[in-house]
Amino acid sequence: MHEAMHRRKFLQAAAAGAGAALASDRKIRTGILGIQHSHLAGKIMAMRGHPAYELASVCEPDEATRKARQGEEFLGGLKWVTLDQMLEDSSLELIVFEGEVKDAIPFARRVIEAGKHLHLEKPPGDRLEPFRELADLARERRRLLQLGYLWRFHEGVERAHEAMTNGWLGRVFLVRAAINSDRDAAQRAVEARYPGGSMFELGGHMIDLVVRFLGRPAKVQPWLRHDGAAADNLKDNTLAVFEYDRALGIVTSAAMMGGSSPHRGFELLGEDGSIAVQPMEPAPVMRVYLRAPRGPYRAGWQTLHLPPQPRYVADFIELAAAIRESRPLRFDWDHELLLHETLLRASGELS
C-alpha cells in the first residue's frame, strides 16, 4: 500500500466515524458547565461544527468568573442557567465540564447522577478513589465519560499504533514524549497548587499515549523539580519513567520553555523500526525508520508531512456516535481509570 492509498484509508475511516455519528437525526442537546478552561472556546467551535450537537445552555457556578467572562463571543446564543436548572433539564443528554480541577469530581458526580453523559476536562482531580467511584458510577448507569486529553485521534498517533499492532516495528522497547510550555505567573500559580506541577497539568496528554501503547506500568518513578527563575514553588521541570517488562516509557514536561509548542512530540522505538512525530500540531511531521519495507513504508528513513490536526473535532465525532449508537467509547471507563492512576503515580500523588 503506497502513501496516497494509506492516506485515503485513514480519511475514509474518519469519514466512516462521522457517518456513524450522523446515523440518527436526533440532536444531542448539550450544556456547558464551567467556563474557566482555556480549551472551552475550541471545544464549542468543534461542537458547533458538527451537525449532531445542539448547544443549549451554559452555567458558571462562580459568580465572579461568570460576570467577568459571560460576554465572551464564543458563548453567544447559549442560555444562562443555574446548576440545578441544568441538571434538572431532561432534554439535555450531554454536559461538557470546563471548570477547575478542584471542582471536577463533585460536579461530575452530580452530572452522572442526573443521568447525563459527560465530557470532563483534564485532569479529573488529584485523588484516585473519587475518580474510581465516578468511573464505576458512570459504568453502572451506562453514562459515557470522556476525558479532555489531546491527540487520541491524531493521525500520527493512529499510524504509530497501527505500525506497532501489525508488528512492523518489531518489539517496542521505548515510548518517549515531551510536552513543555511557557507559563506566565498567573498560570504558574494555578499549577503550583498541586505537587505534580507541570507533570500533573500537562503530562497526562503524553501519559495517555504511554498507557495506550504499553499498558499499565509495573513501576513509575517521577522527578519533580523547581528549576526555573520564578520565585514560586511550582514543580516546573518534571520527568517520569514508566517501567515495563523489557520496555520503558519516558515523559518530560517543563513550564518555562520559550517556543515550546513545536517541540512537543513523541517517539515509538522498536527493534525493527521507529516512528517519531514532532511537532504534534498544527501540521505534524512524522519520521519513520524500518529495517525492511512494511505496510505503506519503505526501508530506511522517510519523512511524512501530515495534514493539520484540529483539536477536539474527532473526539466529539466519537462522542456523538457513541451516544447515538448507545455503545461505549473507544477509550472507555477502564482506560480513563488506568490513565488517571498512572498520571497520579507520575505526579507523586500515588505510590
C-alpha positions as CSV (number, residue, x, y, z in Angstrom):
1,M,0.0,0.0,0.0
2,H,1.6,3.2,-1.1
3,E,1.4,6.5,0.8
4,A,-1.6,8.0,-1.0
5,M,-3.6,4.8,-0.5
6,H,-2.8,4.9,3.2
7,R,-3.9,8.5,3.5
8,R,-7.2,7.7,1.7
9,K,-7.7,4.7,4.1
10,F,-7.2,6.9,7.1
11,L,-9.5,9.6,5.9
12,Q,-12.1,7.0,4.9
13,A,-12.0,5.6,8.5
14,A,-12.6,9.1,9.9
15,A,-15.4,9.7,7.5
16,A,-17.0,6.4,8.5
17,G,-16.9,7.6,12.1
18,A,-18.5,10.8,11.1
19,G,-21.1,8.9,9.1
20,A,-21.9,6.8,12.1
21,A,-22.4,9.9,14.2
22,L,-25.0,11.1,11.7
23,A,-26.9,7.8,11.6
24,S,-29.7,9.5,13.6
25,D,-31.3,12.9,13.0
26,R,-31.8,13.3,16.7
27,K,-29.8,16.3,18.0
28,I,-27.7,15.9,21.2
29,R,-28.7,18.8,23.4
30,T,-25.7,19.8,25.3
31,G,-25.0,22.0,28.3
32,I,-21.7,23.8,29.2
33,L,-20.8,23.6,32.9
34,G,-17.9,25.9,33.8
35,I,-16.3,28.4,31.5
36,Q,-12.8,28.7,33.1
37,H,-10.7,26.4,31.0
38,S,-8.6,27.6,28.0
39,H,-9.9,24.7,25.9
40,L,-13.5,25.7,26.1
41,A,-13.6,28.0,23.0
42,G,-12.1,25.3,20.8
43,K,-14.5,22.7,22.1
44,I,-17.5,24.9,21.5
45,M,-16.2,25.5,17.9
46,A,-15.8,21.8,17.4
47,M,-19.4,21.0,18.6
48,R,-20.9,23.9,16.6
49,G,-19.2,22.5,13.5
50,H,-20.8,19.1,14.0
51,P,-24.5,18.7,13.0
52,A,-25.2,16.2,15.8
53,Y,-24.9,18.8,18.6
54,E,-27.3,21.4,19.7
55,L,-25.6,23.7,22.3
56,A,-28.4,24.8,24.6
57,S,-27.3,26.3,27.9
58,V,-24.3,27.4,30.0
59,C,-23.7,27.5,33.7
60,E,-20.8,29.0,35.7
61,P,-21.2,28.4,39.4
62,D,-18.5,31.0,40.3
63,E,-20.3,34.4,40.2
64,A,-17.1,36.4,39.7
65,T,-16.0,34.3,36.8
66,R,-19.4,34.5,35.2
67,K,-19.6,38.3,35.5
68,A,-16.0,38.6,34.0
69,R,-16.5,36.2,31.1
70,Q,-20.2,35.9,30.3
71,G,-19.8,38.4,27.4
72,E,-17.3,36.2,25.5
73,E,-18.2,35.9,21.9
74,F,-18.0,32.1,21.7
75,L,-20.7,31.9,24.4
76,G,-23.2,33.8,22.2
77,G,-26.6,32.2,21.8
78,L,-26.3,30.0,24.9
79,K,-29.0,30.4,27.6
80,W,-27.5,31.1,31.1
81,V,-29.0,28.8,33.8
82,T,-28.2,27.7,37.3
83,L,-26.6,24.4,38.1
84,D,-29.9,22.9,39.3
85,Q,-31.7,24.1,36.2
86,M,-29.1,22.5,34.0
87,L,-29.1,19.2,35.9
88,E,-32.9,19.1,36.0
89,D,-33.3,19.7,32.3
90,S,-34.4,16.3,30.9
91,S,-33.8,17.4,27.3
92,L,-30.0,17.7,27.9
93,E,-28.1,14.4,27.1
94,L,-24.6,15.7,27.5
95,I,-22.8,18.1,29.8
96,V,-19.3,19.4,29.0
97,F,-17.4,20.4,32.1
98,E,-14.7,23.0,31.7
99,G,-14.1,24.2,35.2
100,E,-11.3,23.9,37.8
101,V,-9.5,20.7,38.8
102,K,-10.9,21.1,42.4
103,D,-14.4,21.1,41.1
104,A,-14.1,18.3,38.6
105,I,-15.3,15.3,40.7
106,P,-18.0,17.0,42.8
107,F,-19.7,18.4,39.7
108,A,-19.0,15.4,37.6
109,R,-20.7,13.1,40.1
110,R,-23.8,15.3,40.1
111,V,-23.9,15.2,36.3
112,I,-23.8,11.4,36.2
113,E,-26.3,11.1,39.0
114,A,-28.6,13.4,36.9
115,G,-28.4,10.8,34.1
116,K,-26.3,12.8,31.6
117,H,-23.3,11.8,29.6
118,L,-20.1,13.7,30.5
119,H,-17.1,15.2,28.7
120,L,-14.8,16.1,31.6
121,E,-11.8,18.4,31.3
122,K,-8.5,17.0,32.5
123,P,-7.0,16.3,34.9
124,P,-10.1,15.0,36.8
125,G,-9.0,15.8,40.4
126,D,-5.8,14.9,42.3
127,R,-7.0,11.7,44.0
128,L,-7.7,8.2,42.6
129,E,-10.5,6.8,44.7
130,P,-13.0,9.7,44.0
131,F,-12.4,9.3,40.3
132,R,-12.7,5.5,40.5
133,E,-16.0,5.9,42.2
134,L,-17.1,8.3,39.4
135,A,-16.0,5.9,36.7
136,D,-17.8,3.0,38.4
137,L,-20.9,5.1,38.7
138,A,-20.8,6.1,35.0
139,R,-20.3,2.5,34.0
140,E,-23.1,1.2,36.3
141,R,-25.6,3.8,34.9
142,R,-24.3,3.4,31.3
143,R,-23.3,7.0,31.0
144,L,-20.4,7.9,28.8
145,L,-17.3,9.5,30.5
146,Q,-14.9,11.1,28.1
147,L,-11.7,13.0,29.3
148,G,-10.4,16.0,27.5
149,Y,-6.9,14.7,26.6
150,L,-5.4,15.8,23.3
151,W,-4.2,13.6,20.4
152,R,-6.2,10.5,20.9
153,F,-7.3,10.6,17.3
154,H,-4.2,12.3,15.9
155,E,-3.2,10.8,12.6
156,G,0.4,10.4,13.7
157,V,-0.6,8.6,16.9
158,E,-3.0,6.4,14.9
159,R,-0.4,5.4,12.4
160,A,2.2,4.7,15.1
161,H,-0.4,2.4,16.8
162,E,-1.1,0.7,13.6
163,A,2.5,0.0,13.0
164,M,3.0,-1.4,16.4
165,T,-0.1,-3.5,16.3
166,N,0.8,-5.0,12.9
167,G,4.3,-5.8,14.2
168,W,6.1,-3.6,11.6
169,L,8.3,-2.1,14.3
170,G,9.2,-5.4,16.0
171,R,9.3,-5.5,19.8
172,V,8.7,-2.0,21.0
173,F,11.2,-1.1,23.8
174,L,10.7,2.7,24.3
175,V,8.0,5.4,24.2
176,R,9.5,8.8,24.8
177,A,7.4,12.0,24.8
178,A,7.8,15.7,25.7
179,I,5.2,18.3,26.4
180,N,6.6,21.6,27.6
181,S,5.0,25.1,28.0
182,D,6.0,28.7,28.7
183,R,3.7,29.7,31.6
184,D,3.1,33.2,32.9
185,A,2.9,34.0,36.6
186,A,-0.8,33.6,36.8
187,Q,-0.8,30.1,35.2
188,R,2.2,29.1,37.3
189,A,0.2,29.9,40.4
190,V,-2.6,27.7,39.3
191,E,-0.3,24.7,38.5
192,A,1.6,25.2,41.8
193,R,-1.4,24.2,43.8
194,Y,-0.6,20.5,43.0
195,P,2.6,18.7,44.0
196,G,3.0,17.3,40.4
197,G,3.2,20.7,38.9
198,S,3.7,20.7,35.2
199,M,3.6,16.9,35.0
200,F,0.1,16.9,36.7
201,E,-1.2,19.7,34.5
202,L,0.2,18.7,31.0
203,G,1.9,15.3,31.4
204,G,-1.4,13.4,31.1
205,H,-1.6,14.2,27.4
206,M,1.5,12.1,26.8
207,I,0.9,9.6,29.6
208,D,-2.3,8.8,27.7
209,L,-0.1,7.6,24.8
210,V,2.3,5.7,27.1
211,V,-0.5,3.6,28.5
212,R,-2.2,3.2,25.2
213,F,1.0,1.8,23.6
214,L,2.4,-0.1,26.6
215,G,-0.4,-0.6,29.1
216,R,-0.1,-0.5,32.9
217,P,3.4,0.2,34.1
218,A,4.9,-2.1,36.8
219,K,6.7,0.9,38.3
220,V,6.6,4.7,37.9
221,Q,9.5,6.9,39.0
222,P,8.9,10.7,39.0
223,W,11.4,13.5,39.3
224,L,9.5,16.7,40.2
225,R,11.9,19.7,40.3
226,H,11.7,23.5,40.6
227,D,14.5,24.8,38.4
228,G,13.1,28.0,36.9
229,A,13.9,31.5,38.0
230,A,10.4,32.3,39.2
231,A,10.1,32.8,43.0
232,D,7.4,30.2,43.5
233,N,7.1,26.5,44.4
234,L,5.9,25.2,41.0
235,K,7.4,21.9,40.0
236,D,8.4,23.3,36.6
237,N,11.0,20.8,35.4
238,T,9.5,17.3,35.6
239,L,10.2,13.8,34.3
240,A,8.6,10.4,34.8
241,V,9.9,7.0,33.9
242,F,7.4,4.1,33.4
243,E,8.9,0.7,33.8
244,Y,7.6,-2.4,31.9
245,D,8.8,-5.9,31.2
246,R,11.5,-5.1,28.6
247,A,10.3,-1.6,27.8
248,L,10.4,1.9,29.2
249,G,8.2,5.0,28.9
250,I,9.6,8.5,29.4
251,V,7.6,11.7,29.7
252,T,9.0,15.1,30.3
253,S,7.1,18.4,31.0
254,A,8.7,21.8,31.8
255,A,6.9,25.1,32.3
256,M,9.5,27.7,31.1
257,M,10.4,26.8,27.6
258,G,10.1,29.5,25.0
259,G,8.7,28.3,21.7
260,S,7.6,25.1,23.3
261,S,4.7,24.1,21.1
262,P,6.7,22.9,18.1
263,H,8.9,20.9,20.5
264,R,6.0,18.8,21.6
265,G,6.3,15.3,20.2
266,F,6.6,11.6,20.9
267,E,8.7,8.6,19.7
268,L,7.9,4.9,19.5
269,L,11.0,2.8,19.2
270,G,11.1,-0.9,18.2
271,E,13.8,-3.4,17.3
272,D,12.8,-3.3,13.7
273,G,11.7,0.3,13.3
274,S,10.8,3.6,14.9
275,I,8.3,6.4,14.5
276,A,8.7,9.9,15.7
277,V,6.1,12.7,15.5
278,Q,7.3,16.3,16.1
279,P,5.7,18.8,16.1
280,M,2.3,17.3,17.1
281,E,0.4,20.4,15.7
282,P,-0.7,22.3,13.8
283,A,0.9,20.5,10.8
284,P,2.7,17.4,12.2
285,V,5.8,15.9,10.8
286,M,6.2,12.1,11.0
287,R,9.6,10.4,10.6
288,V,9.6,6.6,10.1
289,Y,12.5,4.2,10.0
290,L,12.1,0.5,9.1
291,R,14.8,-2.2,8.6
292,A,12.6,-3.7,5.8
293,P,9.5,-2.5,3.9
294,R,6.3,-2.9,5.9
295,G,2.8,-1.7,5.2
296,P,2.9,1.7,3.3
297,Y,6.5,2.4,4.4
298,R,9.8,1.7,2.6
299,A,13.0,0.6,4.3
300,G,15.2,3.2,5.8
301,W,14.2,6.7,6.9
302,Q,11.4,8.7,5.4
303,T,9.7,12.0,6.4
304,L,5.9,12.4,6.0
305,H,4.1,15.7,6.3
306,L,0.7,15.1,7.8
307,P,-2.3,17.5,7.3
308,P,-3.3,19.8,10.1
309,Q,-4.9,18.0,13.1
310,P,-7.6,20.2,14.6
311,R,-8.1,19.7,18.3
312,Y,-11.3,18.2,19.7
313,V,-13.1,17.6,16.4
314,A,-12.5,13.8,16.3
315,D,-13.2,13.5,20.0
316,F,-16.7,15.0,19.6
317,I,-17.3,12.9,16.5
318,E,-16.6,9.8,18.5
319,L,-18.7,11.0,21.4
320,A,-21.7,11.8,19.2
321,A,-21.5,8.4,17.6
322,A,-21.3,6.6,20.9
323,I,-24.3,8.5,22.4
324,R,-26.4,7.9,19.3
325,E,-25.5,4.2,19.0
326,S,-25.6,3.5,22.8
327,R,-22.2,2.0,22.8
328,P,-19.0,2.5,24.9
329,L,-16.4,5.0,23.8
330,R,-13.2,3.7,22.2
331,F,-11.3,5.0,25.2
332,D,-13.7,3.6,27.8
333,W,-14.1,3.8,31.6
334,D,-11.2,1.3,32.2
335,H,-8.8,3.4,30.0
336,E,-9.7,6.6,31.8
337,L,-9.2,5.0,35.2
338,L,-5.8,3.5,34.2
339,L,-4.7,6.8,32.8
340,H,-5.6,8.8,35.9
341,E,-4.0,6.2,38.2
342,T,-0.8,6.4,36.1
343,L,-0.9,10.2,36.0
344,L,-1.1,10.4,39.8
345,R,1.8,8.0,40.1
346,A,3.8,10.2,37.8
347,S,2.8,13.3,39.8
348,G,4.0,11.9,43.1
349,E,0.4,11.8,44.4
350,L,0.2,8.0,44.4
351,S,2.9,5.4,45.1
